[in-house]
Amino acid sequence: MFKAILTALAVCCAAPSTSAAVQHSANGTPVSITPVGFAQGYPANSFIIEHTSSASFGFATIWCTNNESLGRIICDNTATGQLLLLQIGKGNTSPNTWPNNIQSIELDAANFPGFRPIIITNMNTKGDVGGIAAHRMFDTTIRGDVTGNMIFPLPFFGFDPNANGPGIENCTIEGDCFASIEVETQIITNLTVKGSFGAPSTPQHIYLSGARWIESSKFSEFHGNICTPIGGPISSTADVSFTTEFGGPGSFSGEIVIYRNDAWPIQPGELDFQGPMSGVVRQSLGLFAGFGSIKLPGAAQFSGQIILNDSDTQPYWSGPLTIGGVTITNFYTDTPAALGGGSIGVVPFALHEEACSPTPNQSFTASTAPS
């Protein structure tokens, strides 16, 4: 729906209201864009965007002449029941119009949480973004780092997350993400971070509500947690990979707390660790055939833990779990040392005899007893 609206607006947007290096336009009277700067107490190239008419949605575009940096972009939507859509840059094929850096994209206090949604669409940057607050963001490419938190608060009254789309959709961060992401009531789909998400000394987190999930997303390196804001299980991680595809290590440290591992509607999902895995996965349910799979790295790169049936309600492990491409089962005989120090278990846990020293029924003399 939103993409159809944007196509129509491409024809009807008014001419730019300023001839400055950083330009802007709006779709008529419902939206006003006010440039502000040092004289008003803002960084250079800052803007206040206001949408006031409940008669129609609003659309605002901000673009550059030669990759100028932007300051603060503050969005205020007082049009009850109407959308305010914000585009930055003139699309993927107009690189000169992309801002170099953006200090922040913010919601006015009245929109936090928002009963009048503000949606970022088709945003392109050449460099970094300091932080983002909106109700939804899609079709976005950030070609630098994200250094401030990304927050997507409660949508407006009557908003149906399933009908109106994910909180984050089709978004790529080509650099690092040194900030946490919080999506309160929607899902994340097709999020790619080609650099590192967090760092070992400064982990960052992805927070969703317990009924929502993250799907079809990739990270070159991840240090932090994926869970609810209080550390509980989100619905699922469906087709999420920690990948070497972009030249990163594909490593994971931290904790993933999920209810199950599939997509909605029920379709098998995959949780894929391609590099060193030193974190923990806690899955409330067991691992069922046809309801998702878990792939762990070989070559002794798995030093973490996989805990299935964390809720102690469904002690099953019939779904595929592989280490280095080799399928293992609940009765695997590999020692932790052979895996890299890691272990996999179903609650309630059973004794992993191969990890014992001495192993059960082993006989030895005093001179050969383990120390």
N, C-alpha and C positions, 0 to 999 in steps of 0.2 A: 504494500500500500504506500509506504513512505517513498519508495523509489519512483513510483508512478507520479506522486505529487511533485518530486524534484524534477522529473522530466518536463512536466508542464511549466514549472516555475522558471526553467531555463529560458523560456521564450518571453515570459511576462515580467521579469525583474526590471525594476527601474534602473536608469543610468546611475553610475556612481555619483554620490553626493559630495565627493571631494576629489581634487586633482593631486593630492599629496601622494608621496611614494607608497604609502599604505592606504589602500582604498577600501570602500565598503558600499554595499547596496542592500536595499530592503524591498520587499514586495508591497509597496504602497504604504498607506497610512497606519495599518495596525502595528508596524514595527518602527521604532526610532533607534538610531545608532549614534551615540554621542562620543566623538573622540575626546579623550582627556590625556593629560600629561603632567609634567612637573608642576605647572602652575596650579593644578587642582590636587596636588599631593599624590599623583600616580606615576609609575614609570612611563617612559616614552612609549608612544604607540599603544596606549591602553584604550579600551572601549567599554562603554556601558550600553548594553542592548536591552531595550524594553519593549514588551509586547502587551498591549492593553485592551485590544478589541476582542470580545467574546464572540464576535460574529464570524470570525474566520481564523485559520491558523496563520502563523507568521513564519517568515523565512528571511534569514540574514546571511550575507556572505562578506567575509573579510579576506582580502588578498594583497599581495605585495607586487611591487614593480621589479625589484631585483633582490629577492630573498632578505628583505629587512627583518629584523627581529621584532616580536610583539611583546608588549608588557602584560598587563592583566586584562582579561576579557571577562566581564561580569554580566551575567544574564539574569534578567528579571522578567518573569512571565506572570502577569496579573490577569490574564484572560482565562477565566475559569472554563475548563472543559476543552481548551484549545492547545495545540502544539506550538512550540517555538523551535524551529529547526535552524541549526547553525552550521554553515559550511566554511572551512578555512582553506584558502588556496582555490585554484580554478581547475582542480582535477589532476589525475595522474599524468596527463600529457602536457601540462603547463608548468614545468619545474621552476621557472623564474617567479611564479606567483606564490610559491611555498614560502612561508616564513622560515628564517634560519632557526631561531629558538622562540619558544613561547614561555613566558614566566608562569602563567597559570590560566586555567579556564575555571570560572567560579560560578556558583549559584548564589544569587542574592539570598539573604537570610530568610526572606519570606518563602523561598522555594525549598527550604530545607527542613523537613521533607516537603515534597512538592505536590500540591493538588493541581498544578498546571505544568505539564511536562516540558522539559528542555532536552532536546535530542541533538547530538553532534553527528553529522553525516559527512562523508567524503572529505575528511580532514587530512591534509598532507603537510608534513614539515620536512625541512632539510636537516634540522638538528634536533635539539632536546626540547622536552616539555617538562615544566616544573611541577605540575599537578593538574588533575582534572576532576571536576565535579559536574555531573549531569545525571539525567535519568536514564539515558540510553546512549550508546555510541556504536556506530557501525561504519564499515567501508573506510577505515582509517589506516594510514601508514605514517609512522613516526620513524624517521631515518636516523635518529640519534638515540639518546637515553631518555628514560623517564625518571625524574629525580624527586617528584612529590607524589603523595598518595593519590590513587584513583578511586573515587567514591561515587557510588550510584545508589542514592537513597530510595526510600519508599516512593513508588509511583503515586500518581494522583488518584483520588477517590474514584472507584469504579474501574480502574485499570486492570485488564486481564493480561498477566504476563505471557500466557500461552498464545493469545490471539495477537498481541502487539509486538511480539518479538523479544529476543534476548536483551539483557543489559549490555553485553559486549558481543559484537558479531563481526566477523571478517576484519579483524584488526591485527596489524603487524607492528612490532617494535623491533627495528633492525639493530639497535644497540642493546644496552643493558637496562634492566628495570630495577632501580634501587628504591623501590617503593612498594607498599602493599596495595592490594586491590580488594575492595569490599562491594559486593553486589547484594543488596538486601533481599530482594524477592524475585529476581529473575535468574536466568541461566547465563553461562558463558559458552559461546560456540565459536570455533575457528579463531582462537587467539594464538598468535605465534610470537615468541620472544627468541630472536636469533642470537642474542647475547646471553648474559647470565641474569637469572631472576634471583635477586638477593646475592649475598656473599657469605662464605662460612662464618665470618666474624660479625656480619650484620644481616641476619636472615630477614626475609620479608615473607608476607603471607597472602594467600587468597582466601577470603572469607565469603561464604554464601549461606543462605538460610538452609535449614535442614531438609526442606522439600525440593531444593534445586540442585543443579549439577553443572559440571564442566565437561564439555565434549569437544572432540575433533580439534585438539589443541596441542601445540608443540613447544618445547623449551630446550635450548641447548645445554642449559645448566640450571639447576633449581636448588635453592637453599632456603628452606622455610616450610611452612605448613599449608595444607589445603584442608579446610574444615569450616565449621561454623565459628562465629566470633567468640564463643565460649569453649571452643575445642571439641565440640560434638561432631557427629557424623553428618556430612551432606548426603544427598540422595545417591550420587554415583560419580565416578570418573569414567566416562565412556570414550574410548579411543583417545587417550592422552598419552603422549610419548615424551620421554626425556632423551633427546635424539642427538646423534652425531652428524645428522644431515647437513648442518650449516657450518661444520668445521669445529664445533665445540666438543667437550668431553662427554656430553650426554649423562652427566652425573646428577645424583639426587641425594640430598641430605635434609632431614627434617621429618615431618610426619604427615601422612595422608589418612584422613579418617572418613570412611565412607560406609553407607548402608549396604550397597551392593555395587556390582561393576557391570552395568549395562546401560543402554540408551532408552529413551522414552519415545514412542511406545516400546515395550520390551523387545530389545534387540541386543544381540551380543556386543559387548564393548571390550576394549583391550587396554590394559595398563602396561606400557612398554618401557622398560628401563634398559637403555642400550649401553650405558657407561657405568662407572663405579656407583654402586647403590649402598649407601651407609645409613639410610633412613629406616623408617618404620611405616608399614601399612597396616592399619587396623580396620578390618571389614566386619561389620556387624553380623552379616549372614555368612553362611558357608559359601564355598565356591562351587557353583552348580554347572553341569554341562549345558551348553546352550545359553548361558547367562553371563558370558564374559570370560576373559582369560588374562593371565598375568605372565609377562615375559621378563625374566631376570638375566643379567649379563653372565657370561661364562668367564673363563680364564681367572678364576678366583677373585672376581670383582664384586661379589655380593657379601657385604659385611653387615647388612641390616637385618630386619625382621619382617616377616609376613605373618600376621595374626588373623586367622579366619574364625568366624563365629564369635567375634568379640563380645556379642550380646549374650552368648551362652544359650541360644535358643534353637539353632539349626547346625548341629555338629557334622557337616558334610563337606567333603572335598572330592567332587567328581568332575569338576571343570578342569580345563587344561592349564597347567602351570609348567613353564619351561625354564631351564637354566642353560644358557648357551645353546639354545635350540633343542635341547634334550628334555623330553617330557619326564617329569617326576611325579610321584603319587604320595599319598599320605604315609606310605610305608617306605619312603626313600631311605637308603642306607649310607648316603654320602655323609662324611664327617663335616662339621662346621669349617675345619681347616681347609678341606678340599673345595668348599664353596667360596672361601675368602673370609670366613669367620661368621657368616650369617646363618640364619635358621628359619624354618617355616613350621607352623604348628596350627592345629585346630583345637579350640577350646571345647571341652576340658583337655588339657595337655596330657600326653602320654610320655612315658620315658623313651627318649631316643638313645637306644642302647649303644649305638655306634659312637656316641659322643661321650660315653662314660669312660673313666679310667680308674680302675681296670674295667673292662667290659664285663657284662654278666657272664658267669660260669667260666671266666678266665682263671686258670690256675697258674701259680707262680711260687717261687721259693723266696725266702727272705732276702737272698742276694739279688733277685730280679724284681722285687716289689717296686711299684711306682713310687716316686718320691713325692 
